[in-house]
Amino acid sequence: MINRYTKTVDLTSRGLRSEKEQEAQRQFPPPEPPLPPATKDTLPPASRTAFDASGWSSLMPVQASVIPYMLDGRNMIVQSRTGSGKTGAFLLPLFDSLNPALPHTQALTVTPTRELARQIHGEFERMNVNKALRSALVYGGVGYSAQNKALAGGAHLVIGTPGRLLDHLRRGTFTLENLTTLILDEADEMLSMGFLPAMQELRDYLPAARRSYMFSATMPPRVRALGRMFLHAASFLSLSEDRISVDTIQHRYYRTDQIPKERCLIRLLEVENPPSAIIFANTRYEVGFVAAVLSNYGLVAAALSGDFTQGKRERTMQRLRSGRLRILVATDVAARGIDVSELSHVIQYEVPNQKESYIHRTGRTARAGRAGTAITLATFEEESRLQAIARFYSLDIERRPLPTEKETTARMLARTTEVLEGILRGKSNLERERLQRFIPWVKALAAKEPELLAMLVDDVQHRRAHGAKTRRSGRRRRRPAGRRRR
């Protein structure tokens, strides 16, 4: 039952699912009237040329389903897992909807990471055989000159991350006044990386009249709220097992034989960056050990075990519910009665000894219509016990390779760059003038004492990424005259 493919598993009752499906359908109804799926033979000319250049033999299901609605100009929210072919679903129609004769930005694709932005840009350029359309790739952590040149050349499609896009819009490097198509890719990941403040400000630059599309692997309430913020009269199309997956838990596990388990846990927390999580261990000793390791590493974590007084237990739980505590480490007994409605992750530091505990633990997430993630760390000896649990409950639990140190560092660097650029965006002109005096010193420090500079950067990033609830960074920008939000 354990396989290498992503699956979402519903452990809620049929009645609750039905109620939440109805709620989601009220907010974002299915497309009406529905359109028949596309095939490569029904694609319009420019899209067909781009498809032929892609090297695909046929349209993937998400592409066949989404392309007709994009060509019809309908606002859409699409739920489809990562790796399903959604990049082609929103890129192919652009070749017919963008006008190469107009030298300004007509389409904007917003992504959470530079890696995804590069991937989308690479796909577009591979399909863009006639080079009639120009694109610009925009993300932080690199210089501005190449991006400025691409934008000044009249890029028809701009692909980028929220922070650097805001920087260019503030500088006037390009404008979205002529934008006709907005695409938000991996919206759930966008929110997990803390981009909501930047997205709220980015919205102020968008014209009211536009077509908008949002793609997300899950549809928790925060993602739906983002959809309401950016899309007007949108329809909802689910490509996840042909239904609206609202109450779902994504189950996966990692083998932990290569490095100590506590180091595996830290690496996953840095990659996942969960807004809230409960980590389960089997004994009070392990709970105390894990909480101490995480706290010493600088993460906001606390232990909860059966020997806590009721008053201390209640104070700890209040910190978790309020967002002042992001990570709770607990035993099964101590976690009884815990109900945190917006718990995004359940992480099992050890495979439970009783199979029922797996369901009780993972059921702490995906409450009240939300999606959740259940992660298990398993040694070679524990893996057979996890397989037995999966067989007993007919669960599909995906085994994933542990992120490498290089992959973890790349994710942290991307997040840190966005944090620092966000802080810089909030500085006034006088404050920016003040910091100019330090630039020669910083350059010298980077060459002579890089550890000192790394310490300062890590401190800022860590407090922003792993502290209390994220606040909207920067100053409120006045909305351009004549614009209204949508």
Stockholm file with secondary structure:
# STOCKHOLM 1.0

chainA/1-486         MINRYTKTVDLTSRGLRSEKEQEAQRQFPPPEPPLPPATKDTLPPASRTAFDASGWSSLMPVQASVIPYMLDGRNMIVQSRTGSGKTGAFLLPLFDSLNPALPHTQALTVTPTRELARQIHGEFERMNVNKALRSALVYGGVGYSAQNKALAGGAHLVIGTPGRLLDHLRRGTFTLENLTTLILDEADEMLSMGFLPAMQELRDYLPAARRSYMFSATMPPRVRALGRMFLHAASFLSLSEDRISVDTIQHRYYRTDQIPKERCLIRLLEVENPPSAIIFANTRYEVGFVAAVLSNYGLVAAALSGDFTQGKRERTMQRLRSGRLRILVATDVAARGIDVSELSHVIQYEVPNQKESYIHRTGRTARAGRAGTAITLATFEEESRLQAIARFYSLDIERRPLPTEKETTARMLARTTEVLEGILRGKSNLERERLQRFIPWVKALAAKEPELLAMLVDDVQHRRAHGAKTRRSGRRRRRPAGRRRR
#=GR chainA/1-486 SS CCBSSCCEECCSCHHHHHHHHHHHHHHSCCCSSCCCCCCGGGSCHHHHHHHHHHTCSSCCHHHHHHHHHHHTTCCEEEECCTTSSHHHHHHTTHHHHSCTTSCSCCEEEECSSHHHHHHHHHHHHHHCTTCCSCEEEECSSSCSHHHHHHHHTTCSEEEECHHHHHHHHHHTSSCCTTCCEEEECSHHHHHHTTCHHHHHHHHTTSCSSCEEEEEESCCCHHHHHHHHHHCSSCEEEECSTTSCCCSCEEEEEEECSSSCHHHHHHHHHHHHCCSSEEEECSSHHHHHHHHHHHHHHTCCEEEECTTSCHHHHHHHHHHHHHTSCCEEEECTTTTTTCCCTTCCEEEESSCCSSHHHHHHHHTTSSCTTCCEEEEEEECHHHHHHHHHHHHHHTCCCEECCCCCHHHHHHHHHHHHHHHHHHHHHTCCHHHHHHHGGGHHHHHHHHHHCHHHHHHHHHHHHHHHHHSSSCCCCSCCCCCCTTCCCC
#=GC SS_cons         CCBSSCCEECCSCHHHHHHHHHHHHHHSCCCSSCCCCCCGGGSCHHHHHHHHHHTCSSCCHHHHHHHHHHHTTCCEEEECCTTSSHHHHHHTTHHHHSCTTSCSCCEEEECSSHHHHHHHHHHHHHHCTTCCSCEEEECSSSCSHHHHHHHHTTCSEEEECHHHHHHHHHHTSSCCTTCCEEEECSHHHHHHTTCHHHHHHHHTTSCSSCEEEEEESCCCHHHHHHHHHHCSSCEEEECSTTSCCCSCEEEEEEECSSSCHHHHHHHHHHHHCCSSEEEECSSHHHHHHHHHHHHHHTCCEEEECTTSCHHHHHHHHHHHHHTSCCEEEECTTTTTTCCCTTCCEEEESSCCSSHHHHHHHHTTSSCTTCCEEEEEEECHHHHHHHHHHHHHHTCCCEECCCCCHHHHHHHHHHHHHHHHHHHHHTCCHHHHHHHGGGHHHHHHHHHHCHHHHHHHHHHHHHHHHHSSSCCCCSCCCCCCTTCCCC
//
